[in-house]
Amino acid sequence: MAGQDSAFGGDLDQIARIVSSYVRHHQLGPEQLVELIVTVHRALASLGQATPPMPEPRQPAVSIRQSVRPHYVVCLECGFRAKILRRHLRVQHGLSVDEYRARWNLRSDHPLIAPAYSERRAAMAKEIGLGRRRSIEPPVAPTRRRRPRRTTE
């Protein structure tokens, strides 16, 4: 029996004492008793072993609210300020825009481009005519002026 104790990784007498003490004060069904024995055994077997540390929730470099400014946006990973974060995220952190938004629980419309920069680019595009529908009217061909006919009288 001593060989079985070491194979189990715990003392069977100790497991039996804990389970019997619990059963004296609580009513359990047969399937619950088996679950209780297994749970107690696992708990005793894991004593003295290092548990993996729980990962801490990520802390952004700046608050999400403060990350969007009129002339720049701030990377929540490292605090980098830029007009456009797309390339920075890909090169420095190996993240796509969707992965970045998922990692920080951002809305899908959270801007990664500075608002003033975006407005300036939109105004420039409108100025050169982008975004307009093409006119449906065909171009008018120039009409040729004819001389009046000469009449011989």
C-alpha positions as CSV (number, residue, x, y, z in Angstrom):
1,M,0.0,0.0,0.0
2,A,2.9,2.3,0.6
3,G,3.9,1.9,-3.1
4,Q,0.4,3.0,-4.1
5,D,0.6,6.1,-2.0
6,S,3.7,7.4,-3.8
7,A,2.1,6.6,-7.2
8,F,-0.9,8.7,-6.3
9,G,1.3,11.6,-5.3
10,G,-0.5,12.1,-2.0
11,D,-1.4,10.3,1.3
12,L,-4.6,8.2,0.8
13,D,-5.3,8.4,4.6
14,Q,-5.3,12.2,4.4
15,I,-7.6,12.2,1.4
16,A,-10.0,9.8,3.2
17,R,-10.0,12.0,6.3
18,I,-10.8,15.2,4.4
19,V,-13.6,13.5,2.3
20,S,-15.2,11.7,5.3
21,S,-15.2,15.0,7.3
22,Y,-16.9,16.8,4.4
23,V,-19.5,14.0,4.0
24,R,-20.4,14.0,7.7
25,H,-21.7,17.6,7.3
26,H,-23.1,17.5,3.8
27,Q,-25.4,15.2,1.9
28,L,-23.9,13.9,-1.4
29,G,-25.0,11.5,-4.1
30,P,-22.8,8.7,-5.3
31,E,-21.6,10.6,-8.4
32,Q,-20.9,13.7,-6.3
33,L,-18.8,11.6,-3.9
34,V,-16.5,10.4,-6.8
35,E,-16.1,14.0,-8.0
36,L,-15.2,15.1,-4.4
37,I,-12.6,12.5,-4.0
38,V,-11.0,13.4,-7.4
39,T,-11.1,17.1,-6.6
40,V,-9.5,16.6,-3.1
41,H,-6.8,14.4,-4.6
42,R,-5.9,16.9,-7.3
43,A,-5.8,19.7,-4.8
44,L,-3.4,17.8,-2.5
45,A,-1.3,16.7,-5.4
46,S,-0.9,20.2,-6.7
47,L,0.4,21.5,-3.3
48,G,3.9,22.7,-3.4
49,Q,3.9,23.1,-7.2
50,A,4.4,26.5,-8.7
51,T,1.2,27.7,-10.3
52,P,1.6,29.7,-13.5
53,P,1.2,33.4,-12.9
54,M,-2.0,35.0,-14.2
55,P,-1.3,37.4,-17.0
56,E,-1.9,41.0,-15.9
57,P,-4.4,43.0,-17.9
58,R,-2.6,45.2,-20.3
59,Q,-2.2,48.9,-19.4
60,P,-2.2,51.3,-22.3
61,A,0.6,53.9,-22.6
62,V,-2.1,56.6,-22.5
63,S,-5.8,56.3,-21.9
64,I,-8.0,55.4,-24.8
65,R,-9.8,58.7,-24.6
66,Q,-6.5,60.6,-24.8
67,S,-5.1,58.6,-27.7
68,V,-6.8,60.6,-30.4
69,R,-5.8,64.2,-30.7
70,P,-6.5,66.6,-33.6
71,H,-3.0,66.6,-35.0
72,Y,-1.8,63.1,-34.0
73,V,-2.9,59.7,-32.7
74,V,-1.1,57.8,-29.9
75,C,-0.2,54.1,-30.0
76,L,-1.6,52.4,-27.0
77,E,1.2,49.8,-27.0
78,C,4.2,52.2,-26.7
79,G,3.0,55.8,-26.7
80,F,4.3,56.6,-30.2
81,R,2.7,59.7,-31.7
82,A,2.0,59.7,-35.4
83,K,-0.5,61.0,-38.0
84,I,-1.1,57.4,-39.2
85,L,-0.6,54.4,-37.0
86,R,-1.1,51.6,-39.5
87,R,2.5,51.2,-40.6
88,H,3.9,51.7,-37.1
89,L,1.6,48.9,-35.8
90,R,2.7,46.5,-38.5
91,V,6.5,47.2,-38.3
92,Q,7.1,47.8,-34.6
93,H,4.5,45.5,-33.0
94,G,3.6,43.0,-35.8
95,L,-0.1,43.8,-35.5
96,S,-2.8,44.4,-38.1
97,V,-5.3,47.1,-37.5
98,D,-8.0,44.5,-36.5
99,E,-5.6,42.7,-34.1
100,Y,-4.7,46.1,-32.5
101,R,-8.4,47.0,-32.0
102,A,-9.2,43.5,-30.6
103,R,-6.2,43.6,-28.2
104,W,-7.3,47.0,-26.7
105,N,-11.1,46.4,-27.0
106,L,-11.5,49.4,-29.4
107,R,-14.6,50.0,-31.5
108,S,-14.3,49.3,-35.2
109,D,-14.6,53.0,-36.0
110,H,-11.8,54.1,-33.5
111,P,-9.6,56.4,-35.6
112,L,-6.0,55.4,-36.4
113,I,-5.5,58.5,-38.5
114,A,-5.2,62.0,-37.0
115,P,-8.5,63.9,-37.6
116,A,-6.9,67.1,-38.9
117,Y,-4.7,65.1,-41.3
118,S,-7.7,63.2,-42.6
119,E,-9.7,66.4,-43.2
120,R,-6.7,68.0,-45.0
121,R,-6.4,65.0,-47.3
122,A,-10.2,65.0,-48.0
123,A,-10.2,68.7,-48.8
124,M,-7.2,68.2,-51.2
125,A,-9.0,65.3,-52.9
126,K,-12.2,67.3,-53.4
127,E,-10.2,70.2,-54.7
128,I,-8.7,68.1,-57.6
129,G,-12.1,66.6,-58.3
130,L,-12.0,63.2,-56.7
131,G,-15.2,61.8,-55.4
132,R,-17.5,63.5,-58.0
133,R,-19.6,61.5,-60.4
134,R,-18.7,61.9,-64.0
135,S,-21.0,64.0,-66.0
136,I,-23.5,62.1,-68.1
137,E,-23.6,64.6,-71.0
138,P,-21.3,63.8,-73.9
139,P,-18.8,66.5,-74.7
140,V,-20.1,69.1,-77.1
141,A,-18.3,69.1,-80.4
142,P,-17.5,72.6,-81.7
143,T,-19.8,73.6,-84.6
144,R,-18.2,74.8,-87.8
145,R,-19.4,78.1,-89.0
146,R,-20.2,78.2,-92.6
147,R,-20.0,81.1,-94.9
148,P,-23.2,82.2,-96.5
149,R,-23.6,80.9,-100.0
150,R,-23.0,83.1,-102.8
151,T,-25.8,83.6,-105.1
152,T,-25.2,84.7,-108.6
153,E,-27.9,87.0,-109.7
